[in-house]
Amino acid sequence: MAATAEKSSLQHLPVTLFTTVMGLGGLTTATESVERHFGVPGYVSIALLTLTSAVWLTLVVAYLTKWIRYPQAVRDELNNPIRLSFFPAISVGLLLITAALLPYSPGVTHVLWWIAVVVQLGFTLLILNRWFHSERFTVEHNSPAWFIPILANLLVPISGAPLGYVEVSYFFFAIGIVFWLPLLAISLNRSFFFAPIPQKLMPSLFILIVPPALGFIAWTALHGGKLDDFGIVLFYAALFMTLMVVSQWRKFVGLPFALTWWAFSFPLASITLAALLYFTLVRQDFYLWLGLSLFAVLVLVVATLVVRTAALAFKGQLLKPES
């Protein structure tokens, strides 16, 4: 009976669970940034990096096992217009790990970065192919989660440029920026003229913050840490997106907990990193306090998500069929 239950649970392991790695990885890189600003030892960020890596590796092994034992369950997720967009969370997690690992082990980072880049390119092509040729997807299927396959490309230059892969980094940056804008138009069209997104996907609105925030960080990395007009535009676009989604706070109050709550975490980490980077470039205290305030919120949010997710797992409700 126990073995049967284990198999059944594994069959229902959702690819959306990789968003936990995005949240933990975002917190790790944000913590590294805060430690750097104050010149304190990186003990906390190293512990978070270890945790993030362990969670990512565990989920990858578990999902590969699911793929081998229950290939139809994986195909079902690949054919699901919502869950399809979450597959690049796998490569996003590895890219975040490489970014955090860079100061400690450049050699290992080179290898992991190339693995993440190849996987990310594969997911991008696969998902775009599904979007272009699927006859089952409708406008109502669109949600901000569709940004994940695109925003993932903007992570590549953040560690790729310091590693010396400038041309490859520009390639992925171009993919992210060029596809972000039409997807933004599609998302706004869907929000303005069609029924609201399902309640359980409401936290995904925070994902709107990520493309301009990561775009700003990536663009700055590609230009050797120098600030220019385009970088300023990207930063303030991210700041406005943050204000826009936070101003809708009433929509998030009272939402029942689900794994989609992890959509709050990585966007908060992205704007936190962007604000702290902007402070280092302009040296105006407002942006330091903004970054630290956002970091405090991020820590609280991720701690809450970890506790709530652990509670679901303890109750046996984490791996169950989609309702």
DOPA-822144 format. One line per 3 residues: number of its first residue (from 0); for each residue x, y, z of N, C-alpha, C. Coordinates in nm, 3 decimals. Layout:
BEGIN
NUM = X/Y/Z/X/Y/Z/X/Y/Z; ...
//
This chain:
BEGIN
0 = 0.083/-0.120/0.000/0.000/0.000/0.000/0.086/0.126/0.000; 0.193/0.123/0.081/0.279/0.240/0.089/0.347/0.267/-0.045; 0.391/0.157/-0.111/0.456/0.174/-0.240/0.360/0.230/-0.344
3 = 0.234/0.181/-0.340/0.133/0.231/-0.432/0.107/0.379/-0.410; 0.098/0.420/-0.283/0.075/0.560/-0.251/0.191/0.647/-0.298; 0.314/0.593/-0.282/0.432/0.668/-0.325/0.430/0.691/-0.475
6 = 0.394/0.583/-0.552/0.387/0.596/-0.697/0.280/0.695/-0.737; 0.167/0.686/-0.668/0.057/0.776/-0.700/0.097/0.921/-0.675; 0.166/0.944/-0.565/0.211/1.080/-0.535/0.310/1.129/-0.639
9 = 0.403/1.042/-0.678/0.502/1.079/-0.777/0.437/1.114/-0.910; 0.333/1.044/-0.944/0.263/1.069/-1.069/0.204/1.210/-1.072; 0.170/1.262/-0.956/0.106/1.392/-0.947/0.204/1.503/-0.905
12 = 0.336/1.472/-0.910/0.435/1.575/-0.882/0.423/1.685/-0.987; 0.385/1.808/-0.948/0.363/1.912/-1.048/0.491/1.984/-1.085; 0.504/2.017/-1.212/0.621/2.094/-1.255/0.621/2.232/-1.191
15 = 0.504/2.279/-1.148/0.495/2.409/-1.082/0.572/2.412/-0.950; 0.607/2.294/-0.898/0.682/2.290/-0.772/0.821/2.351/-0.789; 0.871/2.360/-0.912/1.002/2.421/-0.935/1.000/2.571/-0.909
18 = 0.882/2.630/-0.894/0.878/2.772/-0.858/0.932/2.794/-0.717; 0.933/2.689/-0.635/0.994/2.702/-0.502/1.144/2.731/-0.516; 1.208/2.670/-0.615/1.351/2.695/-0.638/1.372/2.838/-0.686
21 = 1.280/2.887/-0.770/1.291/3.026/-0.814/1.284/3.121/-0.695; 1.192/3.095/-0.603/1.180/3.180/-0.485/1.302/3.172/-0.395; 1.347/3.048/-0.369/1.465/3.030/-0.283/1.591/3.085/-0.349
24 = 1.604/3.063/-0.481/1.719/3.116/-0.553/1.720/3.268/-0.556; 1.602/3.327/-0.572/1.592/3.472/-0.569/1.631/3.528/-0.434; 1.586/3.461/-0.327/1.623/3.505/-0.193/1.774/3.490/-0.172
27 = 1.832/3.383/-0.225/1.976/3.361/-0.211/2.057/3.474/-0.274; 2.024/3.509/-0.399/2.098/3.615/-0.468/2.074/3.751/-0.404; 1.951/3.774/-0.356/1.922/3.901/-0.287/2.001/3.909/-0.156
30 = 2.011/3.798/-0.085/2.088/3.796/0.040/2.235/3.821/0.013; 2.289/3.761/-0.094/2.427/3.787/-0.132/2.450/3.935/-0.158; 2.354/3.999/-0.225/2.367/4.141/-0.256/2.369/4.225/-0.129
33 = 2.281/4.194/-0.034/2.277/4.268/0.092/2.407/4.247/0.169; 2.456/4.124/0.173/2.582/4.096/0.242/2.697/4.175/0.181; 2.698/4.184/0.048/2.803/4.260/-0.019/2.797/4.407/0.016
36 = 2.676/4.463/0.020/2.658/4.605/0.048/2.711/4.641/0.187; 2.694/4.548/0.282/2.734/4.578/0.420/2.867/4.512/0.458; 2.928/4.442/0.364/3.060/4.384/0.389/3.061/4.278/0.497
39 = 2.952/4.201/0.507/2.946/4.096/0.609/2.975/3.961/0.545; 3.025/3.865/0.622/3.052/3.732/0.567/2.925/3.670/0.507; 2.945/3.587/0.405/2.830/3.532/0.333/2.777/3.402/0.388
42 = 2.776/3.387/0.522/2.732/3.260/0.580/2.585/3.230/0.548; 2.501/3.333/0.557/2.358/3.311/0.534/2.332/3.275/0.388; 2.395/3.349/0.296/2.372/3.321/0.154/2.427/3.185/0.114
45 = 2.537/3.143/0.176/2.592/3.010/0.147/2.495/2.902/0.194; 2.437/2.922/0.312/2.339/2.826/0.363/2.217/2.821/0.271; 2.172/2.939/0.224/2.057/2.943/0.134/2.091/2.880/-0.001
48 = 2.214/2.902/-0.049/2.257/2.841/-0.174/2.258/2.689/-0.163; 2.305/2.639/-0.050/2.305/2.495/-0.027/2.163/2.440/-0.027; 2.074/2.510/0.042/1.933/2.467/0.047/1.870/2.470/-0.092
51 = 1.892/2.579/-0.164/1.834/2.593/-0.298/1.884/2.483/-0.390; 2.013/2.456/-0.386/2.072/2.352/-0.471/2.015/2.215/-0.436; 2.000/2.189/-0.306/1.946/2.060/-0.262/1.802/2.042/-0.308
54 = 1.722/2.148/-0.296/1.582/2.140/-0.338/1.574/2.121/-0.489; 1.656/2.196/-0.565/1.655/2.183/-0.711/1.693/2.042/-0.753; 1.801/1.990/-0.695/1.848/1.856/-0.733/1.744/1.750/-0.697
57 = 1.683/1.763/-0.580/1.580/1.667/-0.538/1.462/1.668/-0.634; 1.417/1.787/-0.671/1.303/1.798/-0.762/1.338/1.746/-0.902; 1.460/1.773/-0.949/1.500/1.724/-1.081/1.501/1.571/-1.083
60 = 1.559/1.510/-0.981/1.562/1.364/-0.974/1.420/1.308/-0.968; 1.336/1.371/-0.885/1.198/1.324/-0.871/1.121/1.339/-1.001; 1.142/1.452/-1.070/1.065/1.473/-1.193/1.115/1.383/-1.306
63 = 1.246/1.358/-1.311/1.298/1.263/-1.410/1.243/1.123/-1.384; 1.230/1.088/-1.256/1.172/0.959/-1.220/1.026/0.953/-1.264; 0.954/1.062/-1.245/0.815/1.070/-1.292/0.810/1.051/-1.443
66 = 0.902/1.116/-1.513/0.906/1.108/-1.659/0.927/0.963/-1.705; 1.013/0.890/-1.634/1.041/0.751/-1.670/0.924/0.661/-1.637; 0.865/0.679/-1.520/0.758/0.589/-1.474/0.620/0.628/-1.528
69 = 0.598/0.757/-1.542/0.466/0.804/-1.583/0.480/0.905/-1.697; 0.529/0.862/-1.813/0.552/0.956/-1.923/0.424/1.028/-1.967; 0.310/0.961/-1.957/0.186/1.025/-1.999/0.153/1.143/-1.909
72 = 0.185/1.133/-1.779/0.160/1.244/-1.686/0.244/1.366/-1.724; 0.368/1.343/-1.770/0.452/1.454/-1.814/0.398/1.513/-1.944; 0.355/1.426/-2.036/0.297/1.476/-2.161/0.171/1.558/-2.134
75 = 0.094/1.515/-2.035/-0.027/1.592/-2.000/0.009/1.733/-1.955; 0.118/1.746/-1.877/0.159/1.879/-1.833/0.213/1.962/-1.950; 0.283/1.895/-2.043/0.333/1.966/-2.160/0.220/2.014/-2.251
78 = 0.107/1.947/-2.244/-0.009/1.986/-2.325/-0.104/2.078/-2.251; -0.073/2.104/-2.124/-0.157/2.193/-2.044/-0.116/2.338/-2.070; -0.208/2.424/-2.116/-0.170/2.561/-2.153/-0.118/2.645/-2.037
81 = -0.146/2.605/-1.914/-0.096/2.678/-1.797/0.035/2.618/-1.748; 0.036/2.486/-1.727/0.156/2.422/-1.671/0.272/2.421/-1.768; 0.245/2.426/-1.899/0.351/2.427/-1.998/0.453/2.537/-1.970
84 = 0.405/2.654/-1.931/0.493/2.770/-1.911/0.584/2.755/-1.789; 0.556/2.657/-1.703/0.635/2.641/-1.582/0.758/2.552/-1.602; 0.768/2.484/-1.717/0.884/2.397/-1.737/1.017/2.473/-1.733
87 = 1.025/2.595/-1.789/1.153/2.669/-1.779/1.191/2.707/-1.636; 1.101/2.689/-1.540/1.140/2.711/-1.400/1.255/2.618/-1.362; 1.267/2.506/-1.434/1.378/2.412/-1.408/1.511/2.479/-1.443
90 = 1.520/2.537/-1.561/1.644/2.604/-1.602/1.665/2.735/-1.527; 1.554/2.804/-1.492/1.566/2.927/-1.412/1.633/2.895/-1.278; 1.591/2.786/-1.216/1.651/2.748/-1.089/1.800/2.726/-1.101
93 = 1.842/2.657/-1.209/1.985/2.631/-1.228/2.061/2.759/-1.259; 2.001/2.850/-1.335/2.066/2.978/-1.364/2.084/3.061/-1.238; 1.986/3.057/-1.149/1.999/3.129/-1.022/2.109/3.068/-0.935
96 = 2.119/2.937/-0.938/2.225/2.870/-0.862/2.362/2.909/-0.917; 2.375/2.913/-1.050/2.504/2.952/-1.109/2.541/3.096/-1.074; 2.441/3.185/-1.073/2.467/3.325/-1.039/2.517/3.337/-0.896
99 = 2.457/3.259/-0.805/2.498/3.265/-0.664/2.631/3.194/-0.641; 2.660/3.093/-0.725/2.781/3.013/-0.707/2.905/3.080/-0.766; 2.885/3.175/-0.856/2.996/3.236/-0.931/3.111/3.286/-0.842
102 = 3.084/3.358/-0.731/3.197/3.408/-0.650/3.278/3.298/-0.583; 3.220/3.179/-0.569/3.284/3.073/-0.491/3.354/2.968/-0.578; 3.297/2.940/-0.696/3.354/2.834/-0.779/3.331/2.864/-0.927
105 = 3.413/2.952/-0.985/3.394/2.989/-1.125/3.401/2.870/-1.221; 3.488/2.773/-1.192/3.501/2.657/-1.281/3.373/2.577/-1.290; 3.315/2.545/-1.175/3.188/2.471/-1.173/3.077/2.555/-1.236
108 = 3.083/2.685/-1.213/2.980/2.774/-1.266/2.977/2.771/-1.418; 3.094/2.766/-1.481/3.100/2.758/-1.628/3.022/2.637/-1.678; 3.043/2.522/-1.617/2.977/2.398/-1.661/2.826/2.407/-1.638
111 = 2.787/2.447/-1.518/2.644/2.455/-1.487/2.574/2.559/-1.574; 2.644/2.670/-1.602/2.585/2.775/-1.685/2.552/2.723/-1.824; 2.645/2.650/-1.884/2.622/2.596/-2.018/2.509/2.493/-2.018
114 = 2.502/2.412/-1.915/2.391/2.316/-1.905/2.259/2.392/-1.899; 2.252/2.494/-1.813/2.130/2.572/-1.797/2.092/2.643/-1.927; 2.192/2.695/-1.998/2.167/2.768/-2.123/2.109/2.675/-2.229
117 = 2.166/2.557/-2.244/2.117/2.462/-2.343/1.974/2.418/-2.310; 1.950/2.388/-2.182/1.815/2.349/-2.140/1.716/2.462/-2.163; 1.758/2.585/-2.129/1.669/2.700/-2.146/1.634/2.723/-2.293
120 = 1.732/2.712/-2.381/1.705/2.730/-2.523/1.608/2.622/-2.573; 1.627/2.501/-2.526/1.537/2.393/-2.564/1.394/2.420/-2.520; 1.378/2.464/-2.396/1.243/2.494/-2.346/1.180/2.611/-2.424
123 = 1.260/2.712/-2.454/1.208/2.828/-2.528/1.155/2.785/-2.664; 1.233/2.707/-2.737/1.191/2.661/-2.869/1.069/2.569/-2.860; 1.070/2.480/-2.762/0.957/2.387/-2.745/0.828/2.462/-2.718
126 = 0.833/2.557/-2.626/0.711/2.628/-2.586/0.662/2.721/-2.696; 0.754/2.790/-2.763/0.713/2.875/-2.875/0.649/2.791/-2.985; 0.703/2.673/-3.008/0.644/2.583/-3.107/0.501/2.545/-3.067
129 = 0.480/2.518/-2.939/0.344/2.485/-2.891/0.252/2.606/-2.908; 0.301/2.724/-2.875/0.217/2.844/-2.888/0.180/2.870/-3.033; 0.276/2.851/-3.123/0.251/2.880/-3.264/0.151/2.782/-3.326
132 = 0.158/2.657/-3.287/0.086/2.553/-3.362/-0.029/2.486/-3.287; -0.047/2.517/-3.160/-0.157/2.454/-3.089/-0.290/2.518/-3.128; -0.389/2.433/-3.152/-0.523/2.482/-3.185/-0.614/2.483/-3.063
135 = -0.560/2.436/-2.950/-0.643/2.427/-2.830/-0.628/2.548/-2.739; -0.520/2.625/-2.754/-0.497/2.739/-2.666/-0.586/2.855/-2.708; -0.643/2.922/-2.610/-0.726/3.039/-2.634/-0.674/3.156/-2.552
138 = -0.728/3.274/-2.577/-0.685/3.393/-2.503/-0.707/3.373/-2.353; -0.815/3.305/-2.317/-0.845/3.283/-2.175/-0.740/3.199/-2.105; -0.662/3.123/-2.180/-0.556/3.042/-2.120/-0.435/3.128/-2.081
141 = -0.427/3.247/-2.137/-0.312/3.333/-2.109/-0.316/3.383/-1.966; -0.198/3.389/-1.905/-0.181/3.448/-1.772/-0.038/3.498/-1.764; -0.004/3.579/-1.664/0.136/3.624/-1.652/0.237/3.511/-1.641
144 = 0.191/3.389/-1.608/0.283/3.275/-1.604/0.345/3.249/-1.740; 0.281/3.296/-1.847/0.336/3.278/-1.981/0.466/3.357/-2.000; 0.494/3.450/-1.909/0.620/3.524/-1.918/0.740/3.439/-1.877
147 = 0.718/3.332/-1.801/0.830/3.255/-1.746/0.925/3.205/-1.854; 0.875/3.145/-1.966/0.969/3.099/-2.069/1.052/3.211/-2.130; 0.999/3.333/-2.128/1.068/3.446/-2.188/1.163/3.512/-2.088
150 = 1.114/3.538/-1.967/1.198/3.604/-1.867/1.319/3.519/-1.831; 1.306/3.387/-1.845/1.418/3.299/-1.815/1.541/3.333/-1.898; 1.518/3.378/-2.022/1.630/3.414/-2.110/1.706/3.536/-2.058
153 = 1.636/3.623/-1.986/1.701/3.743/-1.932/1.794/3.712/-1.816; 1.782/3.592/-1.760/1.875/3.553/-1.653/2.012/3.514/-1.706; 2.016/3.471/-1.832/2.141/3.419/-1.888/2.255/3.521/-1.881
156 = 2.234/3.648/-1.920/2.347/3.743/-1.917/2.395/3.779/-1.777; 2.311/3.760/-1.675/2.348/3.805/-1.540/2.473/3.731/-1.490; 2.482/3.602/-1.521/2.605/3.529/-1.490/2.690/3.508/-1.614
159 = 2.627/3.510/-1.732/2.700/3.486/-1.857/2.798/3.596/-1.890; 2.759/3.723/-1.871/2.848/3.834/-1.901/2.973/3.833/-1.812; 2.959/3.817/-1.678/3.080/3.809/-1.595/3.168/3.689/-1.628
162 = 3.106/3.582/-1.681/3.186/3.464/-1.719/3.259/3.484/-1.851; 3.224/3.592/-1.923/3.292/3.622/-2.049/3.216/3.582/-2.174; 3.095/3.529/-2.157/3.015/3.486/-2.272/2.922/3.600/-2.316
165 = 2.981/3.705/-2.366/2.905/3.825/-2.395/2.811/3.806/-2.515; 2.860/3.746/-2.623/2.778/3.730/-2.742/2.659/3.636/-2.715; 2.686/3.526/-2.647/2.577/3.435/-2.611/2.477/3.505/-2.520
168 = 2.526/3.587/-2.429/2.439/3.660/-2.338/2.351/3.759/-2.413; 2.408/3.827/-2.512/2.329/3.919/-2.594/2.220/3.843/-2.671; 2.253/3.725/-2.719/2.157/3.643/-2.791/2.033/3.616/-2.706
171 = 2.056/3.574/-2.582/1.943/3.543/-2.493/1.874/3.670/-2.445; 1.950/3.777/-2.426/1.889/3.903/-2.387/1.793/3.950/-2.497; 1.835/3.936/-2.621/1.750/3.977/-2.733/1.620/3.897/-2.735
174 = 1.629/3.766/-2.711/1.508/3.683/-2.707/1.414/3.735/-2.599; 1.467/3.759/-2.480/1.385/3.803/-2.368/1.316/3.935/-2.393; 1.390/4.034/-2.442/1.334/4.167/-2.462/1.235/4.169/-2.578
177 = 1.273/4.106/-2.690/1.187/4.110/-2.809/1.054/4.040/-2.785; 1.055/3.930/-2.711/0.930/3.857/-2.687/0.855/3.909/-2.565; 0.924/3.979/-2.474/0.854/4.034/-2.358/0.746/4.134/-2.400
180 = 0.778/4.222/-2.491/0.684/4.330/-2.527/0.556/4.279/-2.593; 0.561/4.190/-2.692/0.434/4.138/-2.745/0.357/4.056/-2.643; 0.427/3.981/-2.559/0.356/3.907/-2.455/0.290/4.000/-2.356
183 = 0.355/4.113/-2.328/0.293/4.212/-2.240/0.165/4.265/-2.303; 0.169/4.293/-2.433/0.049/4.340/-2.503/-0.062/4.236/-2.499; -0.026/4.110/-2.521/-0.126/4.002/-2.515/-0.186/3.991/-2.375
186 = -0.100/4.001/-2.273/-0.146/3.990/-2.135/-0.240/4.105/-2.098; -0.205/4.227/-2.141/-0.291/4.342/-2.112/-0.423/4.330/-2.188; -0.418/4.284/-2.311/-0.541/4.264/-2.389/-0.632/4.163/-2.320
189 = -0.570/4.055/-2.272/-0.648/3.952/-2.202/-0.712/4.007/-2.075; -0.635/4.090/-2.001/-0.685/4.146/-1.876/-0.794/4.251/-1.899; -0.779/4.331/-2.003/-0.872/4.441/-2.028/-1.005/4.394/-2.086
192 = -1.002/4.293/-2.172/-1.120/4.263/-2.254/-1.178/4.123/-2.234; -1.121/4.044/-2.144/-1.173/3.910/-2.122/-1.194/3.889/-1.971; -1.250/3.776/-1.938/-1.278/3.745/-1.797/-1.149/3.745/-1.716
195 = -1.154/3.782/-1.588/-1.033/3.782/-1.505/-0.969/3.644/-1.500; -0.839/3.640/-1.475/-0.771/3.512/-1.462/-0.826/3.439/-1.340; -0.820/3.305/-1.338/-0.871/3.229/-1.223/-0.809/3.276/-1.092
198 = -0.885/3.265/-0.987/-0.842/3.316/-0.857/-0.709/3.256/-0.812; -0.693/3.125/-0.836/-0.570/3.061/-0.787/-0.446/3.108/-0.863; -0.465/3.169/-0.982/-0.353/3.222/-1.058/-0.328/3.370/-1.031
201 = -0.408/3.429/-0.944/-0.395/3.572/-0.917/-0.254/3.613/-0.873; -0.184/3.532/-0.791/-0.047/3.572/-0.753/0.047/3.587/-0.872; 0.014/3.523/-0.985/0.102/3.532/-1.102/0.109/3.673/-1.159
204 = 0.018/3.762/-1.118/0.026/3.901/-1.162/0.160/3.964/-1.124; 0.219/3.916/-1.015/0.349/3.970/-0.972/0.459/3.941/-1.074; 0.438/3.841/-1.159/0.539/3.807/-1.259/0.559/3.922/-1.357
207 = 0.462/4.012/-1.369/0.477/4.128/-1.457/0.598/4.213/-1.418; 0.639/4.205/-1.292/0.754/4.282/-1.244/0.885/4.231/-1.303; 0.891/4.101/-1.329/1.020/4.036/-1.352/1.091/4.077/-1.482
210 = 1.025/4.078/-1.598/1.101/4.108/-1.721/1.175/4.241/-1.718; 1.112/4.354/-1.680/1.191/4.477/-1.678/1.297/4.478/-1.568; 1.268/4.414/-1.454/1.367/4.410/-1.346/1.490/4.329/-1.387
213 = 1.468/4.208/-1.439/1.580/4.127/-1.486/1.646/4.191/-1.607; 1.564/4.254/-1.693/1.620/4.322/-1.809/1.718/4.430/-1.768; 1.684/4.506/-1.665/1.773/4.610/-1.615/1.904/4.551/-1.562
216 = 1.892/4.444/-1.482/2.012/4.382/-1.425/2.098/4.323/-1.535; 2.035/4.256/-1.632/2.109/4.193/-1.741/2.176/4.298/-1.829; 2.103/4.405/-1.862/2.158/4.511/-1.947/2.279/4.577/-1.881
219 = 2.269/4.597/-1.750/2.381/4.655/-1.676/2.502/4.563/-1.676; 2.476/4.432/-1.661/2.586/4.335/-1.664/2.653/4.334/-1.801; 2.574/4.346/-1.907/2.629/4.346/-2.042/2.711/4.471/-2.071
222 = 2.690/4.577/-1.993/2.762/4.703/-2.015/2.861/4.733/-1.902; 2.910/4.626/-1.842/3.017/4.640/-1.745/2.980/4.719/-1.622; 2.853/4.715/-1.581/2.810/4.784/-1.461/2.786/4.932/-1.480
225 = 2.772/4.976/-1.603/2.748/5.118/-1.629/2.599/5.143/-1.654; 2.550/5.256/-1.605/2.409/5.292/-1.619/2.391/5.382/-1.740; 2.290/5.351/-1.823/2.258/5.437/-1.936/2.107/5.458/-1.941
228 = 2.060/5.531/-2.043/1.919/5.568/-2.050/1.828/5.445/-2.059; 1.868/5.346/-2.140/1.784/5.227/-2.154/1.773/5.152/-2.022; 1.882/5.144/-1.949/1.880/5.080/-1.819/1.787/5.152/-1.722
231 = 1.791/5.285/-1.726/1.703/5.364/-1.640/1.556/5.338/-1.674; 1.525/5.332/-1.803/1.387/5.304/-1.845/1.341/5.168/-1.794; 1.427/5.067/-1.807/1.391/4.932/-1.761/1.369/4.932/-1.610
234 = 1.456/4.999/-1.535/1.441/5.001/-1.390/1.308/5.065/-1.348; 1.278/5.180/-1.406/1.155/5.247/-1.366/1.030/5.176/-1.417; 1.043/5.102/-1.527/0.931/5.017/-1.572/0.905/4.909/-1.468
237 = 1.014/4.850/-1.415/0.998/4.748/-1.311/0.938/4.808/-1.184; 0.982/4.929/-1.150/0.929/4.995/-1.031/0.779/5.024/-1.046; 0.740/5.069/-1.165/0.598/5.095/-1.188/0.516/4.966/-1.184
240 = 0.568/4.860/-1.244/0.497/4.732/-1.240/0.476/4.688/-1.095; 0.577/4.712/-1.011/0.564/4.677/-0.869/0.452/4.757/-0.803; 0.451/4.887/-0.828/0.345/4.972/-0.772/0.208/4.928/-0.824
243 = 0.202/4.891/-0.952/0.075/4.854/-1.013/0.016/4.729/-0.948; 0.099/4.626/-0.930/0.044/4.502/-0.873/0.018/4.517/-0.722; 0.103/4.593/-0.653/0.082/4.613/-0.509/-0.045/4.693/-0.484
246 = -0.076/4.786/-0.576/-0.198/4.866/-0.560/-0.324/4.782/-0.571; -0.311/4.659/-0.619/-0.425/4.568/-0.629/-0.429/4.470/-0.512; -0.374/4.511/-0.400/-0.357/4.420/-0.287/-0.487/4.355/-0.240
249 = -0.598/4.423/-0.259/-0.726/4.365/-0.216/-0.757/4.235/-0.289; -0.706/4.220/-0.411/-0.731/4.099/-0.489/-0.658/3.978/-0.431; -0.554/4.005/-0.352/-0.474/3.895/-0.299/-0.514/3.855/-0.157
252 = -0.587/3.943/-0.090/-0.627/3.916/0.048/-0.733/3.805/0.048; -0.710/3.705/0.131/-0.808/3.598/0.145/-0.795/3.486/0.045; -0.695/3.492/-0.042/-0.677/3.383/-0.137/-0.638/3.255/-0.063
255 = -0.699/3.142/-0.096/-0.657/3.016/-0.032/-0.516/2.980/-0.076; -0.439/2.923/0.015/-0.300/2.893/-0.017/-0.292/2.784/-0.124; -0.200/2.805/-0.218/-0.169/2.706/-0.322/-0.025/2.729/-0.364
258 = 0.030/2.636/-0.441/0.168/2.651/-0.487/0.187/2.778/-0.569; 0.079/2.828/-0.629/0.089/2.951/-0.709/0.127/3.071/-0.623; 0.117/3.061/-0.491/0.162/3.169/-0.404/0.312/3.195/-0.420
261 = 0.386/3.093/-0.465/0.530/3.113/-0.485/0.558/3.217/-0.594; 0.455/3.251/-0.672/0.470/3.356/-0.773/0.495/3.492/-0.709; 0.469/3.506/-0.579/0.501/3.632/-0.511/0.653/3.648/-0.491
264 = 0.724/3.536/-0.477/0.861/3.540/-0.426/0.965/3.588/-0.526; 0.973/3.522/-0.642/1.078/3.559/-0.737/1.064/3.701/-0.790; 0.942/3.748/-0.820/0.930/3.889/-0.859/0.978/3.986/-0.752
267 = 0.948/3.957/-0.624/0.996/4.043/-0.516/1.149/4.040/-0.510; 1.207/3.922/-0.533/1.353/3.913/-0.535/1.411/3.994/-0.651; 1.344/3.989/-0.766/1.393/4.060/-0.884/1.395/4.211/-0.862
270 = 1.288/4.267/-0.808/1.283/4.412/-0.788/1.375/4.452/-0.672; 1.393/4.364/-0.574/1.489/4.390/-0.466/1.630/4.403/-0.522; 1.670/4.307/-0.605/1.803/4.310/-0.666/1.819/4.432/-0.756
273 = 1.713/4.466/-0.830/1.720/4.582/-0.919/1.738/4.710/-0.839; 1.665/4.725/-0.728/1.676/4.845/-0.646/1.814/4.858/-0.582; 1.868/4.746/-0.532/2.000/4.750/-0.471/2.108/4.780/-0.575
276 = 2.092/4.725/-0.695/2.187/4.755/-0.803/2.178/4.902/-0.842; 2.055/4.954/-0.851/2.037/5.094/-0.889/2.103/5.186/-0.786; 2.094/5.147/-0.659/2.160/5.227/-0.555/2.311/5.232/-0.576
279 = 2.371/5.118/-0.610/2.517/5.116/-0.631/2.558/5.204/-0.749; 2.465/5.226/-0.842/2.497/5.304/-0.962/2.472/5.453/-0.944; 2.371/5.489/-0.863/2.339/5.632/-0.847/2.374/5.687/-0.710
282 = 2.393/5.596/-0.612/2.433/5.634/-0.476/2.336/5.736/-0.413; 2.209/5.709/-0.428/2.106/5.788/-0.360/2.041/5.699/-0.253; 2.040/5.748/-0.130/1.999/5.664/-0.017/1.857/5.610/-0.032
285 = 1.771/5.682/-0.103/1.633/5.634/-0.119/1.630/5.492/-0.176; 1.717/5.464/-0.272/1.714/5.334/-0.337/1.773/5.225/-0.248; 1.864/5.264/-0.159/1.913/5.167/-0.062/1.802/5.127/0.034
288 = 1.731/5.226/0.086/1.622/5.196/0.178/1.509/5.121/0.107; 1.486/5.155/-0.018/1.385/5.082/-0.096/1.426/4.936/-0.110; 1.552/4.913/-0.145/1.600/4.777/-0.162/1.595/4.697/-0.033
291 = 1.634/4.760/0.079/1.633/4.690/0.208/1.490/4.662/0.254; 1.400/4.756/0.228/1.259/4.734/0.264/1.201/4.618/0.184; 1.230/4.616/0.056/1.183/4.506/-0.029/1.245/4.374/0.015
294 = 1.371/4.379/0.057/1.438/4.257/0.103/1.369/4.203/0.229; 1.332/4.292/0.320/1.263/4.250/0.442/1.130/4.183/0.407; 1.058/4.241/0.313/0.931/4.181/0.269/0.956/4.045/0.205
297 = 1.061/4.038/0.123/1.095/3.912/0.056/1.124/3.802/0.158; 1.203/3.833/0.260/1.235/3.733/0.364/1.107/3.684/0.431; 1.018/3.777/0.465/0.892/3.740/0.530/0.806/3.653/0.439
300 = 0.798/3.690/0.313/0.716/3.616/0.217/0.770/3.474/0.197; 0.902/3.461/0.174/0.958/3.329/0.150/0.947/3.241/0.275; 0.968/3.299/0.393/0.953/3.222/0.517/0.810/3.170/0.530
303 = 0.713/3.255/0.499/0.573/3.213/0.504/0.545/3.102/0.405; 0.597/3.117/0.284/0.574/3.017/0.179/0.636/2.882/0.216; 0.755/2.886/0.274/0.821/2.761/0.314/0.737/2.690/0.420
306 = 0.690/2.764/0.518/0.608/2.704/0.626/0.479/2.648/0.571; 0.410/2.726/0.486/0.281/2.681/0.432/0.298/2.561/0.339; 0.406/2.561/0.260/0.431/2.448/0.170/0.466/2.322/0.249
309 = 0.548/2.339/0.354/0.583/2.226/0.440/0.458/2.169/0.507; 0.367/2.256/0.546/0.241/2.210/0.609/0.159/2.128/0.510; 0.154/2.171/0.385/0.083/2.094/0.282/0.146/1.956/0.265
312 = 0.280/1.954/0.261/0.350/1.826/0.244/0.324/1.735/0.364; 0.325/1.793/0.485/0.302/1.715/0.606/0.163/1.653/0.607; 0.066/1.725/0.553/-0.072/1.676/0.546/-0.097/1.583/0.428
315 = 0.004/1.563/0.344/-0.012/1.478/0.228/-0.092/1.540/0.116; -0.098/1.675/0.114/-0.179/1.744/0.014/-0.095/1.811/-0.094; 0.036/1.792/-0.089/0.124/1.860/-0.185/0.122/1.791/-0.320
318 = 0.124/1.658/-0.320/0.126/1.581/-0.444/-0.007/1.509/-0.459; -0.097/1.576/-0.528/-0.229/1.520/-0.550/-0.280/1.564/-0.686; -0.379/1.495/-0.738/-0.430/1.532/-0.870/-0.479/1.676/-0.873
321 = -0.460/1.740/-0.990/-0.505/1.878/-1.005/-0.655/1.884/-1.001; -0.708/1.978/-0.919/-0.853/1.988/-0.906/-0.910/2.073/-1.017
//
